[in-house]
Amino acid sequence: MKEVAVISGKGGVGKTSLVASLASLAAAGHRLVLADCDVDAPDLHLLLHPELREVHEFRASHKAFVDPESCLQCGRCAAYCRFDAIHAGQVDPLSCEGCGVCQWVCPVGAITLREELSGRWFISSTRYGPMVHAQMEPGEENSGRLVTLIRQGARKVAEREEAGLVLTDGPPGIGCPVIATLSGVDLALVVTEPTVSGVHDLKRVLDLCQHFRVPAVACINRYDLHSEGTDVIKNECHSRGLTIIGYLPYDPTATAAIRQGRPVVEFPDSHLAVAVKEMWGRLEAFILALSSPDF
């Protein structure tokens, strides 16, 4: 089993649309499991239309609760709360960070911390294979921990289904969720675009891959909109010894595909679909080079 994570230093570069198309192409020749690790803003389901098979709760945060019968109204909890979450013995759940200081300073033990529902994660079926994905509750955190849970779930499903490939739609940026997505994967596909912010964030995410010693390849989306920016990306990748396996052109078909909730490769006459298919051939070669003979 091999894990390939599709990541980007910034959002809006077409990463999820690309993952949907790669899933369509990969499923034609391999047993595949999909994972959507962009848990703060999941959207892969909009293109793959999964059917839910399992729903699991994710609890990773705590909130303070005051027992009004035990509370002395002494005000110590409010005085020590750095988040201004307690007023007159009442806790504001939107302001409470669950740090536990109020519980520690309460002289009569009237305050307890209760575990809260942070989100849910799902195992679903798609026409390309099983999919593990999640949804955080509004305002909740610890998404890196949820990403790890999704990856573990995807690997278990892949083992059960005897799948040879786990294809992951990773979150943007370089924070905790991205680190949780990258740790231990076999290959990272970094999607970028020829803009100032695209180049800047590409460098940061490549530094992250290098730090965790994750092999990486790159793909430039909408490469033909700014040739100078594309040249900068090519030079940056060349200086790092990084292979660019895809040059995807701007194509209005991508917008049409999103509106219809379909991967762009289902529009075979489009220039973008042709470029994605060519890129998949090169990506598959990289995976096969890493993979066991049973893949």
Rosetta blueprint (number, residue, H / E / L):
1 M L
2 K E
3 E E
4 V E
5 A E
6 V E
7 I E
8 S E
9 G L
10 K L
11 G L
12 G L
13 V L
14 G L
15 K H
16 T H
17 S H
18 L H
19 V H
20 A H
21 S H
22 L H
23 A H
24 S H
25 L H
26 A H
27 A L
28 A L
29 G L
30 H L
31 R L
32 L E
33 V E
34 L E
35 A E
36 D E
37 C L
38 D L
39 V L
40 D L
41 A L
42 P L
43 D L
44 L L
45 H H
46 L H
47 L H
48 L H
49 H L
50 P L
51 E E
52 L E
53 R E
54 E E
55 V E
56 H E
57 E E
58 F E
59 R E
60 A E
61 S E
62 H E
63 K E
64 A E
65 F E
66 V E
67 D L
68 P L
69 E L
70 S L
71 C L
72 L L
73 Q L
74 C L
75 G L
76 R H
77 C H
78 A H
79 A H
80 Y H
81 C L
82 R L
83 F L
84 D L
85 A L
86 I E
87 H E
88 A L
89 G L
90 Q E
91 V E
92 D L
93 P L
94 L L
95 S L
96 C L
97 E L
98 G L
99 C L
100 G L
101 V H
102 C H
103 Q H
104 W H
105 V H
106 C L
107 P L
108 V L
109 G L
110 A L
111 I E
112 T E
113 L E
114 R E
115 E E
116 E E
117 L E
118 S E
119 G E
120 R E
121 W E
122 F E
123 I E
124 S E
125 S E
126 T E
127 R L
128 Y L
129 G E
130 P E
131 M E
132 V E
133 H E
134 A E
135 Q E
136 M E
137 E L
138 P L
139 G L
140 E L
141 E L
142 N L
143 S H
144 G H
145 R H
146 L H
147 V H
148 T H
149 L H
150 I H
151 R H
152 Q H
153 G H
154 A H
155 R H
156 K H
157 V H
158 A H
159 E H
160 R H
161 E H
162 E L
163 A L
164 G L
165 L E
166 V E
167 L E
168 T E
169 D E
170 G E
171 P E
172 P E
173 G L
174 I L
175 G L
176 C H
177 P H
178 V H
179 I H
180 A H
181 T H
182 L H
183 S L
184 G L
185 V L
186 D L
187 L E
188 A E
189 L E
190 V E
191 V E
192 T E
193 E L
194 P L
195 T L
196 V H
197 S H
198 G H
199 V H
200 H H
201 D H
202 L H
203 K H
204 R H
205 V H
206 L H
207 D H
208 L H
209 C H
210 Q H
211 H H
212 F L
213 R L
214 V L
215 P L
216 A E
217 V E
218 A E
219 C E
220 I E
221 N E
222 R L
223 Y H
224 D H
225 L H
226 H L
227 S H
228 E H
229 G H
230 T H
231 D H
232 V H
233 I H
234 K H
235 N H
236 E H
237 C H
238 H H
239 S H
240 R L
241 G L
242 L L
243 T E
244 I E
245 I E
246 G E
247 Y E
248 L E
249 P L
250 Y L
251 D L
252 P L
253 T H
254 A H
255 T H
256 A H
257 A H
258 I H
259 R H
260 Q H
261 G L
262 R L
263 P L
264 V H
265 V H
266 E H
267 F L
268 P L
269 D L
270 S L
271 H H
272 L H
273 A H
274 V H
275 A H
276 V H
277 K H
278 E H
279 M H
280 W H
281 G H
282 R H
283 L H
284 E H
285 A H
286 F H
287 I H
288 L H
289 A H
290 L H
291 S L
292 S L
293 P L
294 D L
295 F L
